[in-house]
Amino acid sequence: MPFVLLCQDKPGALQTRLDNRPAHLDYLNASGVVLFAGPFVEGGNPVGSMVVVDLPDMAAARAFAEADPYARAGLFASVSIREWRKAIG
């Protein structure tokens, strides 16, 4: 089932994001569960992330989010995980 990970970066954490971006992208690409993903931007700079994953339950979604290299590097001020149902598109 789809889950949406809404991640807000800590203020002033752009360098942490840049330093960990290759590992983050490798993690997402190798997972086989990402439906789509991308950064939130303000003024052209990334300030957070949205990742939509297909996983069996909330526990798996939490484990996936916690293992993300961005999360492990302490990039995020907050992470919200919500079950999602596609209605249009």
PDB file of N, CA, C and O in Angstrom:
ATOM      1  N   MET A   1       0.830  -1.173   0.000  1.00  0.00           N
ATOM      2  CA  MET A   1       0.000   0.000   0.000  1.00  0.00           C
ATOM      3  C   MET A   1       0.879   1.243   0.000  1.00  0.00           C
ATOM      4  O   MET A   1       1.982   1.211   0.547  1.00  0.00           O
ATOM      5  N   PRO A   2       0.423   2.323  -0.593  1.00  0.00           N
ATOM      6  CA  PRO A   2       1.248   3.535  -0.673  1.00  0.00           C
ATOM      7  C   PRO A   2       1.295   4.302   0.653  1.00  0.00           C
ATOM      8  O   PRO A   2       0.293   4.441   1.355  1.00  0.00           O
ATOM      9  N   PHE A   3       2.472   4.781   0.959  1.00  0.00           N
ATOM     10  CA  PHE A   3       2.694   5.674   2.093  1.00  0.00           C
ATOM     11  C   PHE A   3       3.465   6.879   1.588  1.00  0.00           C
ATOM     12  O   PHE A   3       4.342   6.760   0.733  1.00  0.00           O
ATOM     13  N   VAL A   4       3.125   8.047   2.131  1.00  0.00           N
ATOM     14  CA  VAL A   4       3.813   9.286   1.779  1.00  0.00           C
ATOM     15  C   VAL A   4       4.682   9.696   2.960  1.00  0.00           C
ATOM     16  O   VAL A   4       4.200   9.838   4.084  1.00  0.00           O
ATOM     17  N   LEU A   5       5.969   9.884   2.688  1.00  0.00           N
ATOM     18  CA  LEU A   5       6.899  10.391   3.687  1.00  0.00           C
ATOM     19  C   LEU A   5       7.097  11.874   3.407  1.00  0.00           C
ATOM     20  O   LEU A   5       7.600  12.247   2.347  1.00  0.00           O
ATOM     21  N   LEU A   6       6.704  12.717   4.350  1.00  0.00           N
ATOM     22  CA  LEU A   6       6.870  14.161   4.235  1.00  0.00           C
ATOM     23  C   LEU A   6       7.958  14.574   5.213  1.00  0.00           C
ATOM     24  O   LEU A   6       7.784  14.475   6.428  1.00  0.00           O
ATOM     25  N   CYS A   7       9.071  15.034   4.679  1.00  0.00           N
ATOM     26  CA  CYS A   7      10.257  15.302   5.486  1.00  0.00           C
ATOM     27  C   CYS A   7      10.633  16.774   5.382  1.00  0.00           C
ATOM     28  O   CYS A   7      10.762  17.311   4.282  1.00  0.00           O
ATOM     29  N   GLN A   8      10.807  17.422   6.521  1.00  0.00           N
ATOM     30  CA  GLN A   8      11.201  18.826   6.575  1.00  0.00           C
ATOM     31  C   GLN A   8      12.646  18.910   7.058  1.00  0.00           C
ATOM     32  O   GLN A   8      12.979  18.387   8.122  1.00  0.00           O
ATOM     33  N   ASP A   9      13.504  19.568   6.278  1.00  0.00           N
ATOM     34  CA  ASP A   9      14.913  19.716   6.671  1.00  0.00           C
ATOM     35  C   ASP A   9      15.044  20.639   7.876  1.00  0.00           C
ATOM     36  O   ASP A   9      14.220  21.530   8.083  1.00  0.00           O
ATOM     37  N   LYS A  10      16.087  20.415   8.663  1.00  0.00           N
ATOM     38  CA  LYS A  10      16.441  21.350   9.713  1.00  0.00           C
ATOM     39  C   LYS A  10      16.913  22.647   9.063  1.00  0.00           C
ATOM     40  O   LYS A  10      17.525  22.607   7.996  1.00  0.00           O
ATOM     41  N   PRO A  11      16.646  23.778   9.675  1.00  0.00           N
ATOM     42  CA  PRO A  11      17.153  25.039   9.124  1.00  0.00           C
ATOM     43  C   PRO A  11      18.674  25.019   9.025  1.00  0.00           C
ATOM     44  O   PRO A  11      19.360  24.551   9.934  1.00  0.00           O
ATOM     45  N   GLY A  12      19.189  25.528   7.923  1.00  0.00           N
ATOM     46  CA  GLY A  12      20.635  25.619   7.748  1.00  0.00           C
ATOM     47  C   GLY A  12      21.321  24.299   7.468  1.00  0.00           C
ATOM     48  O   GLY A  12      22.535  24.188   7.642  1.00  0.00           O
ATOM     49  N   ALA A  13      20.567  23.285   7.033  1.00  0.00           N
ATOM     50  CA  ALA A  13      21.143  21.952   6.852  1.00  0.00           C
ATOM     51  C   ALA A  13      21.436  21.619   5.388  1.00  0.00           C
ATOM     52  O   ALA A  13      21.554  20.446   5.034  1.00  0.00           O
ATOM     53  N   LEU A  14      21.554  22.636   4.540  1.00  0.00           N
ATOM     54  CA  LEU A  14      21.776  22.373   3.125  1.00  0.00           C
ATOM     55  C   LEU A  14      23.040  21.545   2.891  1.00  0.00           C
ATOM     56  O   LEU A  14      23.032  20.638   2.060  1.00  0.00           O
ATOM     57  N   GLN A  15      24.110  21.838   3.599  1.00  0.00           N
ATOM     58  CA  GLN A  15      25.340  21.084   3.384  1.00  0.00           C
ATOM     59  C   GLN A  15      25.183  19.619   3.774  1.00  0.00           C
ATOM     60  O   GLN A  15      25.742  18.741   3.118  1.00  0.00           O
ATOM     61  N   THR A  16      24.431  19.349   4.835  1.00  0.00           N
ATOM     62  CA  THR A  16      24.156  17.961   5.215  1.00  0.00           C
ATOM     63  C   THR A  16      23.423  17.251   4.092  1.00  0.00           C
ATOM     64  O   THR A  16      23.732  16.103   3.774  1.00  0.00           O
ATOM     65  N   ARG A  17      22.453  17.927   3.491  1.00  0.00           N
ATOM     66  CA  ARG A  17      21.715  17.363   2.359  1.00  0.00           C
ATOM     67  C   ARG A  17      22.661  17.070   1.199  1.00  0.00           C
ATOM     68  O   ARG A  17      22.639  15.977   0.635  1.00  0.00           O
ATOM     69  N   LEU A  18      23.485  18.042   0.848  1.00  0.00           N
ATOM     70  CA  LEU A  18      24.390  17.873  -0.291  1.00  0.00           C
ATOM     71  C   LEU A  18      25.398  16.750  -0.050  1.00  0.00           C
ATOM     72  O   LEU A  18      25.684  15.959  -0.948  1.00  0.00           O
ATOM     73  N   ASP A  19      25.929  16.690   1.160  1.00  0.00           N
ATOM     74  CA  ASP A  19      26.922  15.662   1.485  1.00  0.00           C
ATOM     75  C   ASP A  19      26.354  14.247   1.405  1.00  0.00           C
ATOM     76  O   ASP A  19      27.073  13.306   1.070  1.00  0.00           O
ATOM     77  N   ASN A  20      25.066  14.097   1.713  1.00  0.00           N
ATOM     78  CA  ASN A  20      24.456  12.770   1.792  1.00  0.00           C
ATOM     79  C   ASN A  20      23.569  12.431   0.603  1.00  0.00           C
ATOM     80  O   ASN A  20      22.967  11.357   0.571  1.00  0.00           O
ATOM     81  N   ARG A  21      23.478  13.317  -0.363  1.00  0.00           N
ATOM     82  CA  ARG A  21      22.594  13.113  -1.510  1.00  0.00           C
ATOM     83  C   ARG A  21      22.925  11.847  -2.315  1.00  0.00           C
ATOM     84  O   ARG A  21      22.010  11.090  -2.638  1.00  0.00           O
ATOM     85  N   PRO A  22      24.201  11.588  -2.650  1.00  0.00           N
ATOM     86  CA  PRO A  22      24.480  10.361  -3.414  1.00  0.00           C
ATOM     87  C   PRO A  22      24.012   9.094  -2.695  1.00  0.00           C
ATOM     88  O   PRO A  22      23.433   8.209  -3.325  1.00  0.00           O
ATOM     89  N   ALA A  23      24.251   8.997  -1.405  1.00  0.00           N
ATOM     90  CA  ALA A  23      23.834   7.815  -0.647  1.00  0.00           C
ATOM     91  C   ALA A  23      22.314   7.734  -0.570  1.00  0.00           C
ATOM     92  O   ALA A  23      21.742   6.647  -0.660  1.00  0.00           O
ATOM     93  N   HIS A  24      21.661   8.878  -0.404  1.00  0.00           N
ATOM     94  CA  HIS A  24      20.194   8.936  -0.367  1.00  0.00           C
ATOM     95  C   HIS A  24      19.611   8.430  -1.686  1.00  0.00           C
ATOM     96  O   HIS A  24      18.707   7.593  -1.685  1.00  0.00           O
ATOM     97  N   LEU A  25      20.125   8.935  -2.814  1.00  0.00           N
ATOM     98  CA  LEU A  25      19.618   8.512  -4.114  1.00  0.00           C
ATOM     99  C   LEU A  25      19.883   7.034  -4.369  1.00  0.00           C
ATOM    100  O   LEU A  25      19.026   6.337  -4.912  1.00  0.00           O
ATOM    101  N   ASP A  26      21.050   6.555  -3.984  1.00  0.00           N
ATOM    102  CA  ASP A  26      21.357   5.122  -4.125  1.00  0.00           C
ATOM    103  C   ASP A  26      20.362   4.284  -3.320  1.00  0.00           C
ATOM    104  O   ASP A  26      19.864   3.267  -3.802  1.00  0.00           O
ATOM    105  N   TYR A  27      20.080   4.715  -2.104  1.00  0.00           N
ATOM    106  CA  TYR A  27      19.143   4.005  -1.230  1.00  0.00           C
ATOM    107  C   TYR A  27      17.759   3.939  -1.870  1.00  0.00           C
ATOM    108  O   TYR A  27      17.155   2.869  -1.943  1.00  0.00           O
ATOM    109  N   LEU A  28      17.259   5.081  -2.330  1.00  0.00           N
ATOM    110  CA  LEU A  28      15.927   5.104  -2.938  1.00  0.00           C
ATOM    111  C   LEU A  28      15.880   4.252  -4.201  1.00  0.00           C
ATOM    112  O   LEU A  28      14.949   3.469  -4.390  1.00  0.00           O
ATOM    113  N   ASN A  29      16.873   4.401  -5.058  1.00  0.00           N
ATOM    114  CA  ASN A  29      16.888   3.667  -6.327  1.00  0.00           C
ATOM    115  C   ASN A  29      17.024   2.162  -6.136  1.00  0.00           C
ATOM    116  O   ASN A  29      16.448   1.389  -6.902  1.00  0.00           O
ATOM    117  N   ALA A  30      17.766   1.741  -5.141  1.00  0.00           N
ATOM    118  CA  ALA A  30      17.991   0.310  -4.907  1.00  0.00           C
ATOM    119  C   ALA A  30      16.848  -0.358  -4.157  1.00  0.00           C
ATOM    120  O   ALA A  30      16.756  -1.585  -4.135  1.00  0.00           O
ATOM    121  N   SER A  31      15.981   0.431  -3.545  1.00  0.00           N
ATOM    122  CA  SER A  31      14.949  -0.124  -2.667  1.00  0.00           C
ATOM    123  C   SER A  31      13.891  -0.935  -3.403  1.00  0.00           C
ATOM    124  O   SER A  31      13.398  -1.931  -2.873  1.00  0.00           O
ATOM    125  N   GLY A  32      13.539  -0.526  -4.605  1.00  0.00           N
ATOM    126  CA  GLY A  32      12.475  -1.193  -5.339  1.00  0.00           C
ATOM    127  C   GLY A  32      11.080  -0.892  -4.839  1.00  0.00           C
ATOM    128  O   GLY A  32      10.120  -1.507  -5.303  1.00  0.00           O
ATOM    129  N   VAL A  33      10.936   0.051  -3.890  1.00  0.00           N
ATOM    130  CA  VAL A  33       9.612   0.362  -3.334  1.00  0.00           C
ATOM    131  C   VAL A  33       9.181   1.807  -3.569  1.00  0.00           C
ATOM    132  O   VAL A  33       8.054   2.178  -3.241  1.00  0.00           O
ATOM    133  N   VAL A  34      10.064   2.622  -4.130  1.00  0.00           N
ATOM    134  CA  VAL A  34       9.739   4.036  -4.324  1.00  0.00           C
ATOM    135  C   VAL A  34       8.899   4.208  -5.583  1.00  0.00           C
ATOM    136  O   VAL A  34       9.309   3.809  -6.673  1.00  0.00           O
ATOM    137  N   LEU A  35       7.721   4.808  -5.424  1.00  0.00           N
ATOM    138  CA  LEU A  35       6.849   5.092  -6.555  1.00  0.00           C
ATOM    139  C   LEU A  35       7.250   6.405  -7.212  1.00  0.00           C
ATOM    140  O   LEU A  35       7.307   6.495  -8.438  1.00  0.00           O
ATOM    141  N   PHE A  36       7.527   7.420  -6.407  1.00  0.00           N
ATOM    142  CA  PHE A  36       8.088   8.683  -6.877  1.00  0.00           C
ATOM    143  C   PHE A  36       8.589   9.468  -5.684  1.00  0.00           C
ATOM    144  O   PHE A  36       8.181   9.226  -4.548  1.00  0.00           O
ATOM    145  N   ALA A  37       9.483  10.416  -5.955  1.00  0.00           N
ATOM    146  CA  ALA A  37      10.105  11.176  -4.874  1.00  0.00           C
ATOM    147  C   ALA A  37      10.694  12.462  -5.423  1.00  0.00           C
ATOM    148  O   ALA A  37      10.945  12.577  -6.623  1.00  0.00           O
ATOM    149  N   GLY A  38      10.914  13.425  -4.546  1.00  0.00           N
ATOM    150  CA  GLY A  38      11.573  14.657  -4.931  1.00  0.00           C
ATOM    151  C   GLY A  38      11.607  15.638  -3.776  1.00  0.00           C
ATOM    152  O   GLY A  38      10.947  15.442  -2.756  1.00  0.00           O
ATOM    153  N   PRO A  39      12.389  16.704  -3.949  1.00  0.00           N
ATOM    154  CA  PRO A  39      12.541  17.685  -2.879  1.00  0.00           C
ATOM    155  C   PRO A  39      11.466  18.775  -2.932  1.00  0.00           C
ATOM    156  O   PRO A  39      10.924  19.088  -3.992  1.00  0.00           O
ATOM    157  N   PHE A  40      11.179  19.333  -1.776  1.00  0.00           N
ATOM    158  CA  PHE A  40      10.465  20.600  -1.696  1.00  0.00           C
ATOM    159  C   PHE A  40      11.518  21.685  -1.840  1.00  0.00           C
ATOM    160  O   PHE A  40      12.629  21.535  -1.331  1.00  0.00           O
ATOM    161  N   VAL A  41      11.193  22.767  -2.521  1.00  0.00           N
ATOM    162  CA  VAL A  41      12.176  23.838  -2.718  1.00  0.00           C
ATOM    163  C   VAL A  41      11.588  25.192  -2.322  1.00  0.00           C
ATOM    164  O   VAL A  41      10.388  25.442  -2.443  1.00  0.00           O
ATOM    165  N   GLU A  42      12.470  26.034  -1.854  1.00  0.00           N
ATOM    166  CA  GLU A  42      12.150  27.435  -1.553  1.00  0.00           C
ATOM    167  C   GLU A  42      13.309  28.260  -2.059  1.00  0.00           C
ATOM    168  O   GLU A  42      14.458  28.024  -1.685  1.00  0.00           O
ATOM    169  N   GLY A  43      13.011  29.233  -2.914  1.00  0.00           N
ATOM    170  CA  GLY A  43      14.076  30.065  -3.459  1.00  0.00           C
ATOM    171  C   GLY A  43      15.098  29.277  -4.250  1.00  0.00           C
ATOM    172  O   GLY A  43      16.259  29.674  -4.340  1.00  0.00           O
ATOM    173  N   GLY A  44      14.673  28.160  -4.825  1.00  0.00           N
ATOM    174  CA  GLY A  44      15.579  27.333  -5.616  1.00  0.00           C
ATOM    175  C   GLY A  44      16.380  26.329  -4.819  1.00  0.00           C
ATOM    176  O   GLY A  44      17.085  25.510  -5.408  1.00  0.00           O
ATOM    177  N   ASN A  45      16.298  26.362  -3.493  1.00  0.00           N
ATOM    178  CA  ASN A  45      17.055  25.439  -2.646  1.00  0.00           C
ATOM    179  C   ASN A  45      16.149  24.378  -2.038  1.00  0.00           C
ATOM    180  O   ASN A  45      15.021  24.686  -1.655  1.00  0.00           O
ATOM    181  N   PRO A  46      16.614  23.139  -1.940  1.00  0.00           N
ATOM    182  CA  PRO A  46      15.815  22.094  -1.312  1.00  0.00           C
ATOM    183  C   PRO A  46      15.680  22.345   0.191  1.00  0.00           C
ATOM    184  O   PRO A  46      16.639  22.724   0.863  1.00  0.00           O
ATOM    185  N   VAL A  47      14.462  22.121   0.700  1.00  0.00           N
ATOM    186  CA  VAL A  47      14.187  22.335   2.120  1.00  0.00           C
ATOM    187  C   VAL A  47      13.461  21.152   2.760  1.00  0.00           C
ATOM    188  O   VAL A  47      13.084  21.203   3.931  1.00  0.00           O
ATOM    189  N   GLY A  48      13.272  20.105   1.990  1.00  0.00           N
ATOM    190  CA  GLY A  48      12.567  18.932   2.493  1.00  0.00           C
ATOM    191  C   GLY A  48      12.400  17.926   1.378  1.00  0.00           C
ATOM    192  O   GLY A  48      12.897  18.124   0.270  1.00  0.00           O
ATOM    193  N   SER A  49      11.699  16.846   1.673  1.00  0.00           N
ATOM    194  CA  SER A  49      11.511  15.780   0.699  1.00  0.00           C
ATOM    195  C   SER A  49      10.118  15.195   0.809  1.00  0.00           C
ATOM    196  O   SER A  49       9.510  15.191   1.879  1.00  0.00           O
ATOM    197  N   MET A  50       9.620  14.698  -0.321  1.00  0.00           N
ATOM    198  CA  MET A  50       8.427  13.873  -0.340  1.00  0.00           C
ATOM    199  C   MET A  50       8.807  12.579  -1.054  1.00  0.00           C
ATOM    200  O   MET A  50       9.317  12.600  -2.174  1.00  0.00           O
ATOM    201  N   VAL A  51       8.553  11.474  -0.398  1.00  0.00           N
ATOM    202  CA  VAL A  51       8.855  10.163  -0.960  1.00  0.00           C
ATOM    203  C   VAL A  51       7.591   9.314  -0.827  1.00  0.00           C
ATOM    204  O   VAL A  51       7.048   9.173   0.269  1.00  0.00           O
ATOM    205  N   VAL A  52       7.130   8.758  -1.925  1.00  0.00           N
ATOM    206  CA  VAL A  52       5.969   7.876  -1.903  1.00  0.00           C
ATOM    207  C   VAL A  52       6.463   6.448  -2.151  1.00  0.00           C
ATOM    208  O   VAL A  52       7.097   6.155  -3.165  1.00  0.00           O
ATOM    209  N   VAL A  53       6.157   5.587  -1.209  1.00  0.00           N
ATOM    210  CA  VAL A  53       6.643   4.208  -1.253  1.00  0.00           C
ATOM    211  C   VAL A  53       5.486   3.230  -1.228  1.00  0.00           C
ATOM    212  O   VAL A  53       4.405   3.543  -0.729  1.00  0.00           O
ATOM    213  N   ASP A  54       5.717   2.054  -1.766  1.00  0.00           N
ATOM    214  CA  ASP A  54       4.735   0.977  -1.735  1.00  0.00           C
ATOM    215  C   ASP A  54       5.262  -0.086  -0.784  1.00  0.00           C
ATOM    216  O   ASP A  54       6.167  -0.849  -1.120  1.00  0.00           O
ATOM    217  N   LEU A  55       4.676  -0.124   0.413  1.00  0.00           N
ATOM    218  CA  LEU A  55       5.117  -1.060   1.451  1.00  0.00           C
ATOM    219  C   LEU A  55       3.901  -1.694   2.118  1.00  0.00           C
ATOM    220  O   LEU A  55       2.799  -1.154   2.019  1.00  0.00           O
ATOM    221  N   PRO A  56       4.076  -2.824   2.792  1.00  0.00           N
ATOM    222  CA  PRO A  56       2.918  -3.556   3.308  1.00  0.00           C
ATOM    223  C   PRO A  56       2.199  -2.902   4.483  1.00  0.00           C
ATOM    224  O   PRO A  56       0.996  -3.098   4.654  1.00  0.00           O
ATOM    225  N   ASP A  57       2.923  -2.124   5.299  1.00  0.00           N
ATOM    226  CA  ASP A  57       2.281  -1.555   6.488  1.00  0.00           C
ATOM    227  C   ASP A  57       3.088  -0.373   7.020  1.00  0.00           C
ATOM    228  O   ASP A  57       4.177  -0.073   6.531  1.00  0.00           O
ATOM    229  N   MET A  58       2.532   0.286   8.026  1.00  0.00           N
ATOM    230  CA  MET A  58       3.160   1.471   8.609  1.00  0.00           C
ATOM    231  C   MET A  58       4.516   1.132   9.230  1.00  0.00           C
ATOM    232  O   MET A  58       5.445   1.933   9.139  1.00  0.00           O
ATOM    233  N   ALA A  59       4.644  -0.011   9.842  1.00  0.00           N
ATOM    234  CA  ALA A  59       5.923  -0.390  10.451  1.00  0.00           C
ATOM    235  C   ALA A  59       7.024  -0.455   9.399  1.00  0.00           C
ATOM    236  O   ALA A  59       8.141   0.002   9.641  1.00  0.00           O
ATOM    237  N   ALA A  60       6.720  -1.011   8.248  1.00  0.00           N
ATOM    238  CA  ALA A  60       7.706  -1.085   7.164  1.00  0.00           C
ATOM    239  C   ALA A  60       8.034   0.304   6.638  1.00  0.00           C
ATOM    240  O   ALA A  60       9.186   0.590   6.312  1.00  0.00           O
ATOM    241  N   ALA A  61       7.024   1.171   6.553  1.00  0.00           N
ATOM    242  CA  ALA A  61       7.260   2.543   6.093  1.00  0.00           C
ATOM    243  C   ALA A  61       8.154   3.293   7.072  1.00  0.00           C
ATOM    244  O   ALA A  61       9.053   4.022   6.655  1.00  0.00           O
ATOM    245  N   ARG A  62       7.918   3.121   8.359  1.00  0.00           N
ATOM    246  CA  ARG A  62       8.777   3.771   9.376  1.00  0.00           C
ATOM    247  C   ARG A  62      10.211   3.262   9.281  1.00  0.00           C
ATOM    248  O   ARG A  62      11.160   4.045   9.328  1.00  0.00           O
ATOM    249  N   ALA A  63      10.361   1.955   9.147  1.00  0.00           N
ATOM    250  CA  ALA A  63      11.702   1.377   9.046  1.00  0.00           C
ATOM    251  C   ALA A  63      12.419   1.897   7.807  1.00  0.00           C
ATOM    252  O   ALA A  63      13.611   2.199   7.858  1.00  0.00           O
ATOM    253  N   PHE A  64      11.697   2.001   6.698  1.00  0.00           N
ATOM    254  CA  PHE A  64      12.287   2.539   5.469  1.00  0.00           C
ATOM    255  C   PHE A  64      12.741   3.981   5.688  1.00  0.00           C
ATOM    256  O   PHE A  64      13.853   4.347   5.307  1.00  0.00           O
ATOM    257  N   ALA A  65      11.894   4.790   6.293  1.00  0.00           N
ATOM    258  CA  ALA A  65      12.224   6.198   6.535  1.00  0.00           C
ATOM    259  C   ALA A  65      13.438   6.335   7.458  1.00  0.00           C
ATOM    260  O   ALA A  65      14.310   7.169   7.216  1.00  0.00           O
ATOM    261  N   GLU A  66      13.493   5.538   8.487  1.00  0.00           N
ATOM    262  CA  GLU A  66      14.598   5.618   9.450  1.00  0.00           C
ATOM    263  C   GLU A  66      15.925   5.181   8.854  1.00  0.00           C
ATOM    264  O   GLU A  66      16.977   5.637   9.301  1.00  0.00           O
ATOM    265  N   ALA A  67      15.899   4.305   7.851  1.00  0.00           N
ATOM    266  CA  ALA A  67      17.131   3.816   7.231  1.00  0.00           C
ATOM    267  C   ALA A  67      17.654   4.722   6.127  1.00  0.00           C
ATOM    268  O   ALA A  67      18.767   4.523   5.641  1.00  0.00           O
ATOM    269  N   ASP A  68      16.872   5.706   5.729  1.00  0.00           N
ATOM    270  CA  ASP A  68      17.302   6.646   4.681  1.00  0.00           C
ATOM    271  C   ASP A  68      18.572   7.365   5.147  1.00  0.00           C
ATOM    272  O   ASP A  68      18.618   7.851   6.277  1.00  0.00           O
ATOM    273  N   PRO A  69      19.588   7.440   4.308  1.00  0.00           N
ATOM    274  CA  PRO A  69      20.814   8.150   4.686  1.00  0.00           C
ATOM    275  C   PRO A  69      20.587   9.598   5.124  1.00  0.00           C
ATOM    276  O   PRO A  69      21.313  10.097   5.984  1.00  0.00           O
ATOM    277  N   TYR A  70      19.610  10.269   4.560  1.00  0.00           N
ATOM    278  CA  TYR A  70      19.290  11.629   5.028  1.00  0.00           C
ATOM    279  C   TYR A  70      18.860  11.596   6.492  1.00  0.00           C
ATOM    280  O   TYR A  70      19.324  12.408   7.293  1.00  0.00           O
ATOM    281  N   ALA A  71      17.985  10.675   6.842  1.00  0.00           N
ATOM    282  CA  ALA A  71      17.516  10.570   8.228  1.00  0.00           C
ATOM    283  C   ALA A  71      18.668  10.190   9.146  1.00  0.00           C
ATOM    284  O   ALA A  71      18.815  10.755  10.230  1.00  0.00           O
ATOM    285  N   ARG A  72      19.483   9.237   8.717  1.00  0.00           N
ATOM    286  CA  ARG A  72      20.610   8.801   9.547  1.00  0.00           C
ATOM    287  C   ARG A  72      21.642   9.906   9.762  1.00  0.00           C
ATOM    288  O   ARG A  72      22.351   9.913  10.769  1.00  0.00           O
ATOM    289  N   ALA A  73      21.722  10.845   8.810  1.00  0.00           N
ATOM    290  CA  ALA A  73      22.657  11.968   8.938  1.00  0.00           C
ATOM    291  C   ALA A  73      22.070  13.100   9.774  1.00  0.00           C
ATOM    292  O   ALA A  73      22.759  14.084  10.043  1.00  0.00           O
ATOM    293  N   GLY A  74      20.822  12.979  10.184  1.00  0.00           N
ATOM    294  CA  GLY A  74      20.203  14.010  11.006  1.00  0.00           C
ATOM    295  C   GLY A  74      19.705  15.209  10.222  1.00  0.00           C
ATOM    296  O   GLY A  74      19.578  16.298  10.782  1.00  0.00           O
ATOM    297  N   LEU A  75      19.421  15.035   8.942  1.00  0.00           N
ATOM    298  CA  LEU A  75      18.981  16.150   8.104  1.00  0.00           C
ATOM    299  C   LEU A  75      17.610  16.683   8.492  1.00  0.00           C
ATOM    300  O   LEU A  75      17.380  17.890   8.422  1.00  0.00           O
ATOM    301  N   PHE A  76      16.704  15.816   8.897  1.00  0.00           N
ATOM    302  CA  PHE A  76      15.314  16.211   9.043  1.00  0.00           C
ATOM    303  C   PHE A  76      14.959  16.740  10.424  1.00  0.00           C
ATOM    304  O   PHE A  76      15.351  16.181  11.449  1.00  0.00           O
ATOM    305  N   ALA A  77      14.198  17.846  10.420  1.00  0.00           N
ATOM    306  CA  ALA A  77      13.614  18.368  11.654  1.00  0.00           C
ATOM    307  C   ALA A  77      12.375  17.553  12.006  1.00  0.00           C
ATOM    308  O   ALA A  77      12.060  17.360  13.180  1.00  0.00           O
ATOM    309  N   SER A  78      11.668  17.072  10.966  1.00  0.00           N
ATOM    310  CA  SER A  78      10.469  16.269  11.202  1.00  0.00           C
ATOM    311  C   SER A  78      10.219  15.352  10.011  1.00  0.00           C
ATOM    312  O   SER A  78      10.595  15.650   8.877  1.00  0.00           O
ATOM    313  N   VAL A  79       9.576  14.238  10.302  1.00  0.00           N
ATOM    314  CA  VAL A  79       9.152  13.286   9.275  1.00  0.00           C
ATOM    315  C   VAL A  79       7.740  12.843   9.629  1.00  0.00           C
ATOM    316  O   VAL A  79       7.482  12.350  10.727  1.00  0.00           O
ATOM    317  N   SER A  80       6.836  13.030   8.682  1.00  0.00           N
ATOM    318  CA  SER A  80       5.463  12.572   8.848  1.00  0.00           C
ATOM    319  C   SER A  80       5.222  11.464   7.823  1.00  0.00           C
ATOM    320  O   SER A  80       5.578  11.603   6.653  1.00  0.00           O
ATOM    321  N   ILE A  81       4.622  10.373   8.266  1.00  0.00           N
ATOM    322  CA  ILE A  81       4.330   9.253   7.371  1.00  0.00           C
ATOM    323  C   ILE A  81       2.824   9.047   7.375  1.00  0.00           C
ATOM    324  O   ILE A  81       2.206   8.867   8.424  1.00  0.00           O
ATOM    325  N   ARG A  82       2.247   9.077   6.178  1.00  0.00           N
ATOM    326  CA  ARG A  82       0.800   8.943   6.047  1.00  0.00           C
ATOM    327  C   ARG A  82       0.461   7.882   5.014  1.00  0.00           C
ATOM    328  O   ARG A  82       1.061   7.827   3.941  1.00  0.00           O
ATOM    329  N   GLU A  83      -0.514   7.035   5.353  1.00  0.00           N
ATOM    330  CA  GLU A  83      -1.045   6.100   4.358  1.00  0.00           C
ATOM    331  C   GLU A  83      -1.812   6.921   3.336  1.00  0.00           C
ATOM    332  O   GLU A  83      -2.471   7.901   3.682  1.00  0.00           O
ATOM    333  N   TRP A  84      -1.724   6.514   2.076  1.00  0.00           N
ATOM    334  CA  TRP A  84      -2.282   7.310   0.983  1.00  0.00           C
ATOM    335  C   TRP A  84      -3.062   6.422   0.029  1.00  0.00           C
ATOM    336  O   TRP A  84      -2.708   5.261  -0.181  1.00  0.00           O
ATOM    337  N   ARG A  85      -4.118   6.968  -0.545  1.00  0.00           N
ATOM    338  CA  ARG A  85      -4.900   6.245  -1.549  1.00  0.00           C
ATOM    339  C   ARG A  85      -5.044   7.122  -2.791  1.00  0.00           C
ATOM    340  O   ARG A  85      -5.541   8.246  -2.711  1.00  0.00           O
ATOM    341  N   LYS A  86      -4.619   6.617  -3.905  1.00  0.00           N
ATOM    342  CA  LYS A  86      -4.741   7.346  -5.163  1.00  0.00           C
ATOM    343  C   LYS A  86      -6.201   7.422  -5.566  1.00  0.00           C
ATOM    344  O   LYS A  86      -6.897   6.406  -5.583  1.00  0.00           O
ATOM    345  N   ALA A  87      -6.675   8.629  -5.894  1.00  0.00           N
ATOM    346  CA  ALA A  87      -8.064   8.811  -6.286  1.00  0.00           C
ATOM    347  C   ALA A  87      -8.195   9.316  -7.723  1.00  0.00           C
ATOM    348  O   ALA A  87      -9.175   9.004  -8.400  1.00  0.00           O
ATOM    349  N   ILE A  88      -7.235  10.080  -8.183  1.00  0.00           N
ATOM    350  CA  ILE A  88      -7.282  10.677  -9.533  1.00  0.00           C
ATOM    351  C   ILE A  88      -5.902  10.561 -10.167  1.00  0.00           C
ATOM    352  O   ILE A  88      -4.887  10.715  -9.489  1.00  0.00           O
ATOM    353  N   GLY A  89      -5.867  10.291 -11.461  1.00  0.00           N
ATOM    354  CA  GLY A  89      -4.606  10.310 -12.192  1.00  0.00           C
ATOM    355  C   GLY A  89      -4.021   8.969 -12.474  1.00  0.00           C
ATOM    356  O   GLY A  89      -2.957   8.876 -13.086  1.00  0.00           O
TER     357      GLY A  89
END
